[in-house]
Amino acid sequence: MAVNNETKGSAVFLCVDAGTTRFKAAAITKKGNIVAKSEYYYSGSKEQYHEYSVIEFIEALTRTLKRIVTGIEKKYIIACGITGHGPTLIPIDRDRKPLSTGVGYLDERVKKYVWLLKGKKTDRITSTMYIPIALFFKEEFPDIYNNTYKFLQAFDYLAFLLTGEYTASSSSSGIKPWDSASLDQAGLDVDKFPEIHYMGEKIGHVTPWASRTFGLPQRIPVFAVGVDFAAALVGTNTLAKGKSCERSGSSGGINLCWDKPVKDNRLLSYEHFISGLWNVAGITSTSGKAIDWINKIIGLSEFALPEKRNMRNEIIFFPYLKGERTPLWNPYAKGIFYGLTTQHTKEDLIFSVYLGIVLSLRDCIEIIEENRCSFHLPIVTTGWGAKNDLFVQLKSDVTGKSFTKMQSEDAELLGIAIILATSTGYYDDLTAAAEHIAREQKTFLPDAEWFKNYTEVFQQYKSLQNKLFEHY
């Protein structure tokens, strides 16, 4: 746990992010100073499944919050907000007990339901996220489904633990986790899904039980945030036309704030939570997961990007280890290494995985640009990938874009603080709060020669991708 006594005695916001592989919590002031921070890594599950132990969620919340409150004066906590990784559902019965582990969108068992709904809808926001998971429970675990009172998103389950309220949180009406029409079309019971609270709305207060269990003062208000990518957009100040955020998590993606919707089946495009704006996004399903995978295969204990000094016999890697979203939207896509020779080393193999992730990122960026959008401002990078300057520079060199880092790589936590600072009246709106709290720290510019070389590699990447479409 990191503790900073610089702002002792100041009001703080309690910010919680249940990430895909890493659970994080922090106490952050209205000026954006992180005065205490704690992390917890999940133990993981079988590779073919994408599950989360409810007991481990409770353990993660308990450990991180208790560490936080030992590093600050907890009487100064004035509000709490919780975000977390995208599509995971936990079925809860009428006695408030979980009926199953949480099942996530990358679970192999859910794929056929993603495929089934894809054939019925063009709305990829719904058809590839929560509804296939609920349909999986209904079809394969009918006893669990029938006894489910409410399905909760992972971060809503954590809010439920603190407040006792069955709620669903969403960043905006443009990207709701579900709606009545979509649930009806999938044959699901609408009343099993809780009422949606939107970003910044109060959903409840810390209960006496939660106070005893997690060491928090009673009656702290808990506010809706929505999914982690939305919190990251706020935390990177991606709140005006032309601003963008690149997220390096277990999955990755690029989000551009624009003033018009984009109609392209390879992308996501939906209303921003800032009125009059749109969020345009390209998503890579397994970026950080691909790095973790190659490290385990080779036997490395931590992420280590070899420094590239020349362009020789470049290996091209397609990071489709759990299917792919942009541009394929195919849960059955498979990862590929192309161009292996006896001259290649393990460092070449590791580098190719990092490079493949960035080639996928360039693919997403160029598809967005094909739709008359532009990245004329530096792209703000966040997540584990923002910790490694070599990786950020590689993104800049491959894409030809400038990248910048914030004061913390955990933009989701900063985003929660910005939302809470607005909801509790310290700032008039999100934009004003973000201007004060989110601070850019370092900018990376592309090298023209490297960009030229990587453009040749990218052209080969696209040529191979087109040839492989028919095999997925």
C-alpha positions as CSV (number, residue, x, y, z in Angstrom):
1,M,0.0,0.0,0.0
2,A,1.2,3.5,-0.9
3,V,0.5,6.3,1.6
4,N,1.1,10.0,1.2
5,N,0.8,12.3,4.2
6,E,1.0,15.5,2.1
7,T,-2.7,16.2,2.4
8,K,-3.5,14.8,5.8
9,G,-6.8,16.2,7.1
10,S,-8.3,17.0,3.7
11,A,-11.5,15.5,2.4
12,V,-10.9,12.4,0.3
13,F,-12.9,10.3,-2.1
14,L,-12.8,6.5,-1.8
15,C,-12.3,5.1,-5.3
16,V,-12.6,1.4,-6.1
17,D,-11.9,-0.4,-9.4
18,A,-12.5,-4.1,-9.8
19,G,-10.2,-4.6,-12.8
20,T,-10.0,-7.8,-14.9
21,T,-6.9,-9.1,-13.2
22,R,-6.1,-6.4,-10.6
23,F,-8.4,-5.0,-7.9
24,K,-7.5,-1.4,-6.9
25,A,-8.6,1.1,-4.4
26,A,-7.4,4.6,-3.6
27,A,-8.2,7.7,-1.5
28,I,-7.9,10.8,-3.7
29,T,-8.3,14.4,-2.8
30,K,-10.4,17.0,-4.8
31,K,-7.1,18.2,-6.3
32,G,-6.2,14.7,-7.7
33,N,-3.6,13.8,-5.1
34,I,-3.6,10.0,-4.3
35,V,-3.0,9.9,-0.5
36,A,-3.4,6.1,-0.1
37,K,-3.6,3.2,-2.6
38,S,-3.9,-0.5,-2.3
39,E,-4.0,-3.4,-4.8
40,Y,-5.1,-7.1,-4.9
41,Y,-4.4,-9.6,-7.6
42,Y,-7.1,-12.3,-8.3
43,S,-6.0,-15.9,-8.1
44,G,-7.4,-16.6,-11.6
45,S,-9.5,-19.4,-13.0
46,K,-9.3,-22.2,-15.6
47,E,-8.2,-20.9,-19.0
48,Q,-11.3,-22.0,-20.8
49,Y,-13.5,-20.2,-18.3
50,H,-13.7,-16.5,-17.4
51,E,-15.0,-16.7,-13.8
52,Y,-14.6,-14.7,-10.6
53,S,-15.0,-16.1,-7.2
54,V,-17.5,-14.0,-5.2
55,I,-15.6,-14.9,-2.1
56,E,-12.5,-13.4,-3.7
57,F,-14.4,-10.2,-4.6
58,I,-15.3,-9.9,-0.9
59,E,-11.7,-10.6,0.1
60,A,-10.3,-8.1,-2.4
61,L,-12.7,-5.4,-1.2
62,T,-12.0,-6.1,2.5
63,R,-8.2,-6.1,2.1
64,T,-7.9,-3.0,0.0
65,L,-10.4,-0.9,2.0
66,K,-8.9,-1.8,5.3
67,R,-5.4,-0.9,4.0
68,I,-6.7,2.4,2.8
69,V,-8.4,3.4,6.0
70,T,-5.3,2.6,8.0
71,G,-3.4,5.1,5.9
72,I,-5.8,8.0,6.3
73,E,-8.2,9.6,8.8
74,K,-11.3,7.8,7.7
75,K,-13.6,10.5,9.0
76,Y,-12.5,12.6,6.0
77,I,-14.0,10.1,3.5
78,I,-16.9,12.0,2.0
79,A,-18.0,9.7,-0.8
80,C,-17.4,6.4,-2.5
81,G,-17.6,5.3,-6.1
82,I,-17.0,1.8,-7.6
83,T,-16.2,0.8,-11.2
84,G,-14.9,-2.4,-12.7
85,H,-14.2,-4.6,-15.7
86,G,-16.9,-5.0,-18.3
87,P,-19.3,-7.8,-18.9
88,T,-19.5,-10.1,-15.8
89,L,-22.7,-11.2,-14.2
90,I,-23.4,-12.6,-10.8
91,P,-26.8,-14.1,-10.0
92,I,-28.2,-13.2,-6.6
93,D,-31.2,-14.9,-4.9
94,R,-34.0,-13.3,-2.8
95,D,-32.0,-14.1,0.4
96,R,-29.2,-11.9,-1.0
97,K,-26.9,-14.8,-1.6
98,P,-24.8,-15.4,-4.7
99,L,-25.9,-18.5,-6.6
100,S,-22.8,-18.9,-8.7
101,T,-19.3,-17.5,-9.5
102,G,-19.3,-14.4,-11.6
103,V,-19.1,-15.4,-15.3
104,G,-17.4,-13.0,-17.7
105,Y,-17.7,-12.2,-21.5
106,L,-14.5,-14.2,-22.4
107,D,-15.8,-17.4,-21.1
108,E,-15.6,-20.2,-23.7
109,R,-19.1,-21.4,-22.7
110,V,-20.6,-18.1,-23.6
111,K,-19.3,-17.9,-27.1
112,K,-22.1,-19.7,-28.8
113,Y,-24.6,-17.3,-27.2
114,V,-22.6,-14.3,-28.4
115,W,-22.7,-15.8,-31.9
116,L,-26.5,-16.6,-31.6
117,L,-27.3,-13.0,-30.6
118,K,-25.0,-11.5,-33.2
119,G,-27.2,-13.1,-35.9
120,K,-30.2,-11.4,-34.4
121,K,-28.9,-7.9,-33.7
122,T,-26.6,-5.3,-35.1
123,D,-26.1,-3.7,-31.7
124,R,-22.7,-5.0,-30.7
125,I,-22.9,-3.2,-27.3
126,T,-25.6,-5.6,-26.2
127,S,-25.1,-8.7,-28.3
128,T,-21.5,-9.2,-27.2
129,M,-21.8,-8.3,-23.6
130,Y,-24.1,-9.0,-20.7
131,I,-27.1,-10.6,-22.4
132,P,-25.2,-13.7,-23.7
133,I,-24.0,-14.4,-20.2
134,A,-27.5,-14.3,-18.8
135,L,-28.7,-16.5,-21.7
136,F,-25.9,-19.0,-20.9
137,F,-27.3,-19.3,-17.3
138,K,-30.8,-19.7,-18.6
139,E,-30.0,-22.4,-21.1
140,E,-27.3,-24.4,-19.2
141,F,-28.0,-23.7,-15.5
142,P,-31.9,-23.3,-15.4
143,D,-32.0,-23.9,-11.6
144,I,-29.7,-21.0,-11.1
145,Y,-31.5,-18.8,-13.6
146,N,-34.9,-19.6,-12.1
147,N,-33.8,-18.9,-8.5
148,T,-32.1,-15.6,-9.5
149,Y,-33.7,-12.6,-8.1
150,K,-31.3,-10.1,-9.7
151,F,-28.3,-10.3,-12.0
152,L,-25.6,-7.9,-10.9
153,Q,-22.5,-6.6,-12.7
154,A,-19.3,-7.2,-10.8
155,F,-18.9,-3.6,-9.7
156,D,-22.6,-3.5,-8.8
157,Y,-22.2,-6.5,-6.6
158,L,-19.5,-4.6,-4.7
159,A,-21.9,-1.6,-4.3
160,F,-24.5,-4.1,-3.1
161,L,-22.1,-5.2,-0.4
162,L,-21.6,-1.7,0.8
163,T,-25.2,-0.4,0.5
164,G,-27.5,-3.5,0.4
165,E,-29.1,-2.0,-2.7
166,Y,-29.8,-4.0,-5.9
167,T,-28.8,-1.6,-8.6
168,A,-27.2,-1.5,-12.0
169,S,-24.8,1.4,-12.9
170,S,-24.1,2.8,-16.3
171,S,-22.1,5.7,-17.6
172,S,-24.9,6.9,-19.9
173,S,-28.1,5.9,-21.5
174,G,-26.2,5.3,-24.7
175,I,-24.4,2.3,-23.4
176,K,-26.8,0.7,-21.0
177,P,-25.9,-2.9,-20.0
178,W,-29.4,-4.0,-21.0
179,D,-32.8,-2.7,-21.8
180,S,-36.3,-4.2,-21.9
181,A,-36.4,-4.7,-25.6
182,S,-33.1,-6.5,-25.8
183,L,-34.0,-8.7,-22.8
184,D,-37.3,-9.6,-24.4
185,Q,-35.8,-10.4,-27.7
186,A,-33.3,-12.7,-26.0
187,G,-36.1,-14.5,-24.1
188,L,-34.9,-13.2,-20.7
189,D,-37.0,-12.1,-17.7
190,V,-36.8,-8.3,-17.5
191,D,-37.5,-8.3,-13.7
192,K,-34.3,-10.2,-13.0
193,F,-32.3,-7.1,-14.0
194,P,-32.1,-4.2,-11.6
195,E,-33.0,-0.5,-12.3
196,I,-30.1,1.4,-13.9
197,H,-28.5,4.4,-12.1
198,Y,-26.4,6.6,-14.3
199,M,-22.9,8.1,-13.7
200,G,-22.9,10.4,-10.7
201,E,-26.3,9.3,-9.2
202,K,-26.4,8.3,-5.6
203,I,-27.4,4.7,-5.1
204,G,-27.2,4.3,-1.4
205,H,-25.1,4.6,1.8
206,V,-22.7,2.4,3.6
207,T,-24.7,0.2,5.9
208,P,-23.9,-0.8,9.6
209,W,-22.9,-4.3,8.4
210,A,-20.6,-2.9,5.7
211,S,-19.1,-0.5,8.2
212,R,-18.2,-3.4,10.5
213,T,-17.0,-5.6,7.7
214,F,-14.9,-3.2,5.7
215,G,-13.9,-0.6,8.4
216,L,-15.7,2.3,6.8
217,P,-17.7,5.0,8.6
218,Q,-21.5,4.5,8.3
219,R,-23.7,6.5,6.0
220,I,-20.9,7.4,3.4
221,P,-22.8,8.0,0.2
222,V,-22.0,5.6,-2.7
223,F,-22.4,6.9,-6.2
224,A,-22.8,5.1,-9.6
225,V,-19.9,5.2,-11.9
226,G,-20.4,2.7,-14.7
227,V,-18.0,0.4,-16.4
228,D,-14.2,1.0,-16.1
229,F,-13.6,2.3,-19.6
230,A,-16.0,5.1,-18.9
231,A,-14.2,6.0,-15.7
232,A,-11.0,5.9,-17.7
233,L,-12.4,8.4,-20.2
234,V,-13.2,10.8,-17.3
235,G,-9.8,10.2,-15.7
236,T,-7.9,11.0,-18.9
237,N,-10.1,14.1,-19.6
238,T,-11.4,12.6,-22.8
239,L,-14.4,14.9,-22.6
240,A,-14.1,17.1,-25.7
241,K,-14.1,16.6,-29.5
242,G,-10.7,15.2,-30.7
243,K,-9.6,13.9,-27.3
244,S,-8.8,10.2,-27.0
245,C,-7.8,7.5,-24.5
246,E,-5.9,4.3,-25.2
247,R,-6.4,1.7,-22.5
248,S,-3.9,-1.1,-21.9
249,G,-5.6,-3.6,-19.6
250,S,-6.2,-7.3,-19.9
251,S,-8.2,-6.2,-22.9
252,G,-7.4,-2.9,-24.7
253,G,-9.0,-0.3,-26.8
254,I,-8.9,3.2,-28.3
255,N,-11.7,5.7,-27.5
256,L,-12.1,8.9,-29.4
257,C,-14.5,11.7,-28.4
258,W,-16.3,13.0,-31.5
259,D,-19.3,15.2,-32.3
260,K,-21.0,12.8,-34.6
261,P,-21.9,9.1,-34.5
262,V,-20.0,6.6,-36.7
263,K,-21.9,3.9,-38.5
264,D,-19.3,1.2,-39.1
265,N,-19.9,-2.4,-38.0
266,R,-16.2,-2.8,-37.0
267,L,-16.5,-0.2,-34.3
268,L,-18.6,0.8,-31.3
269,S,-20.3,4.2,-31.5
270,Y,-22.6,5.5,-28.8
271,E,-23.6,8.6,-27.0
272,H,-21.0,10.1,-24.7
273,F,-22.0,11.0,-21.2
274,I,-21.1,14.6,-22.2
275,S,-24.2,15.9,-24.0
276,G,-23.9,16.4,-27.7
277,L,-20.8,14.2,-28.0
278,W,-20.1,10.6,-29.1
279,N,-17.7,7.9,-28.1
280,V,-16.1,6.0,-31.0
281,A,-14.2,2.9,-30.0
282,G,-12.1,0.1,-31.4
283,I,-11.5,-2.8,-29.0
284,T,-8.8,-5.6,-28.8
285,S,-10.1,-8.5,-26.6
286,T,-6.7,-9.8,-25.3
287,S,-3.9,-7.3,-25.1
288,G,-2.5,-7.6,-21.6
289,K,-3.7,-11.2,-21.5
290,A,-1.6,-11.9,-24.6
291,I,1.5,-10.5,-22.8
292,D,0.7,-12.6,-19.7
293,W,0.3,-15.7,-21.9
294,I,3.6,-15.3,-23.7
295,N,5.4,-14.7,-20.4
296,K,4.0,-17.9,-19.0
297,I,4.9,-19.9,-22.1
298,I,8.5,-18.6,-22.0
299,G,8.8,-18.6,-18.2
300,L,9.1,-14.9,-17.4
301,S,7.7,-13.7,-14.1
302,E,7.0,-10.1,-15.2
303,F,6.3,-8.1,-18.3
304,A,9.5,-7.2,-20.1
305,L,9.6,-5.5,-23.5
306,P,12.9,-6.1,-25.3
307,E,14.3,-3.0,-26.8
308,K,14.1,-3.1,-30.6
309,R,17.3,-2.0,-32.4
310,N,16.7,-3.1,-35.9
311,M,14.0,-4.5,-38.3
312,R,15.0,-8.0,-39.2
313,N,12.7,-10.9,-40.2
314,E,9.8,-9.4,-38.3
315,I,7.3,-11.9,-36.8
316,I,3.7,-10.8,-37.1
317,F,1.4,-11.8,-34.3
318,F,-2.4,-11.6,-34.3
319,P,-3.6,-11.3,-30.7
320,Y,-6.8,-13.2,-31.2
321,L,-6.4,-15.5,-28.2
322,K,-10.1,-15.2,-27.0
323,G,-11.7,-14.3,-30.3
324,E,-11.6,-10.7,-31.4
325,R,-13.8,-7.6,-31.4
326,T,-12.5,-4.8,-33.7
327,P,-12.5,-5.5,-36.6
328,L,-13.6,-9.1,-36.7
329,W,-16.4,-9.4,-34.0
330,N,-15.8,-13.1,-34.1
331,P,-15.5,-15.0,-30.8
332,Y,-14.0,-18.0,-32.6
333,A,-10.9,-16.1,-34.1
334,K,-7.6,-17.6,-33.2
335,G,-4.1,-16.1,-32.5
336,I,-1.4,-16.6,-35.1
337,F,2.4,-16.1,-35.4
338,Y,3.5,-15.6,-38.9
339,G,7.1,-15.5,-40.2
340,L,8.9,-17.7,-37.7
341,T,12.4,-19.0,-38.6
342,T,15.3,-20.8,-36.9
343,Q,17.0,-17.4,-36.5
344,H,14.4,-16.0,-34.2
345,T,15.0,-15.8,-30.4
346,K,12.7,-15.8,-27.5
347,E,13.2,-12.0,-27.3
348,D,11.9,-11.8,-30.9
349,L,8.9,-13.8,-29.9
350,I,8.1,-11.6,-26.9
351,F,8.6,-8.4,-29.0
352,S,6.2,-9.7,-31.7
353,V,3.4,-10.1,-29.1
354,Y,3.9,-6.5,-28.0
355,L,4.1,-5.4,-31.6
356,G,1.0,-7.4,-32.5
357,I,-1.0,-5.6,-29.9
358,V,0.1,-2.3,-31.2
359,L,-0.6,-3.3,-34.8
360,S,-4.1,-4.1,-33.7
361,L,-4.2,-0.7,-32.1
362,R,-3.2,1.0,-35.3
363,D,-5.8,-1.0,-37.1
364,C,-8.5,0.4,-34.8
365,I,-7.2,3.9,-35.2
366,E,-7.1,3.8,-39.0
367,I,-10.6,2.3,-39.1
368,I,-11.8,5.2,-37.0
369,E,-10.0,7.7,-39.3
370,E,-11.6,6.1,-42.3
371,N,-14.9,7.4,-40.9
372,R,-13.7,11.1,-41.1
373,C,-12.6,11.3,-37.5
374,S,-9.1,12.5,-36.5
375,F,-6.6,12.1,-33.7
376,H,-5.2,15.7,-33.8
377,L,-4.4,15.7,-30.1
378,P,-2.0,13.4,-28.2
379,I,-3.6,10.1,-27.3
380,V,-3.7,9.6,-23.5
381,T,-2.5,6.2,-22.5
382,T,-3.5,4.4,-19.3
383,G,-3.4,1.0,-17.7
384,W,-0.4,-1.4,-17.1
385,G,1.0,-0.5,-20.6
386,A,1.5,3.2,-19.5
387,K,4.0,2.1,-16.9
388,N,6.6,1.1,-19.6
389,D,8.0,4.0,-21.6
390,L,9.4,1.7,-24.2
391,F,5.9,0.3,-24.9
392,V,4.4,3.8,-25.1
393,Q,7.1,4.8,-27.5
394,L,6.4,1.7,-29.6
395,K,2.8,2.7,-29.8
396,S,3.8,6.2,-31.0
397,D,6.3,4.8,-33.6
398,V,3.9,2.2,-35.0
399,T,0.8,4.4,-35.2
400,G,2.5,7.7,-36.0
401,K,0.6,9.4,-33.2
402,S,1.7,11.3,-30.2
403,F,1.0,9.7,-26.8
404,T,0.9,11.2,-23.3
405,K,0.8,9.8,-19.8
406,M,-1.1,11.1,-16.7
407,Q,0.0,11.4,-13.1
408,S,-1.2,7.9,-12.5
409,E,-1.5,4.9,-14.9
410,D,-4.8,4.0,-13.1
411,A,-7.0,6.6,-14.9
412,E,-10.1,4.7,-13.7
413,L,-9.4,5.7,-10.1
414,L,-8.8,9.4,-11.1
415,G,-12.1,9.2,-13.1
416,I,-14.0,8.1,-10.1
417,A,-12.5,11.0,-8.0
418,I,-13.6,13.4,-10.8
419,I,-17.2,12.0,-10.8
420,L,-17.4,12.1,-7.0
421,A,-16.0,15.7,-6.9
422,T,-18.7,16.7,-9.3
423,S,-21.5,14.8,-7.5
424,T,-20.6,16.2,-4.1
425,G,-20.6,19.8,-5.4
426,Y,-16.9,20.6,-5.5
427,Y,-17.1,21.3,-9.2
428,D,-19.9,22.4,-11.5
429,D,-19.5,19.6,-14.0
430,L,-17.2,16.8,-15.1
431,T,-15.2,18.9,-17.5
432,A,-14.3,21.5,-14.9
433,A,-13.4,18.7,-12.4
434,A,-11.3,16.9,-15.0
435,E,-9.3,20.0,-15.8
436,H,-8.3,20.4,-12.2
437,I,-7.7,16.7,-11.3
438,A,-6.4,15.0,-14.4
439,R,-2.8,16.1,-15.2
440,E,-0.7,15.1,-18.2
441,Q,2.9,14.3,-17.2
442,K,4.9,13.1,-20.2
443,T,4.5,13.1,-24.0
444,F,6.0,10.7,-26.6
445,L,6.5,11.7,-30.2
446,P,6.8,9.2,-33.1
447,D,10.1,8.7,-34.8
448,A,9.6,9.2,-38.6
449,E,12.0,6.5,-39.7
450,W,10.6,3.8,-37.4
451,F,7.1,4.8,-38.4
452,K,8.0,4.3,-42.1
453,N,9.5,0.8,-41.3
454,Y,6.5,-0.2,-39.2
455,T,4.1,1.0,-41.9
456,E,5.5,-1.8,-44.2
457,V,4.9,-4.3,-41.4
458,F,1.4,-3.0,-40.9
459,Q,0.6,-3.4,-44.6
460,Q,1.7,-7.0,-44.4
461,Y,-0.4,-7.4,-41.2
462,K,-3.5,-6.2,-43.1
463,S,-2.8,-8.3,-46.1
464,L,-2.6,-11.4,-43.9
465,Q,-5.6,-10.4,-41.9
466,N,-7.7,-10.2,-45.1
467,K,-6.6,-13.7,-46.2
468,L,-7.4,-15.2,-42.8
469,F,-10.9,-13.8,-42.5
470,E,-12.4,-16.9,-44.3
471,H,-10.8,-19.3,-41.8
472,Y,-12.4,-17.9,-38.6
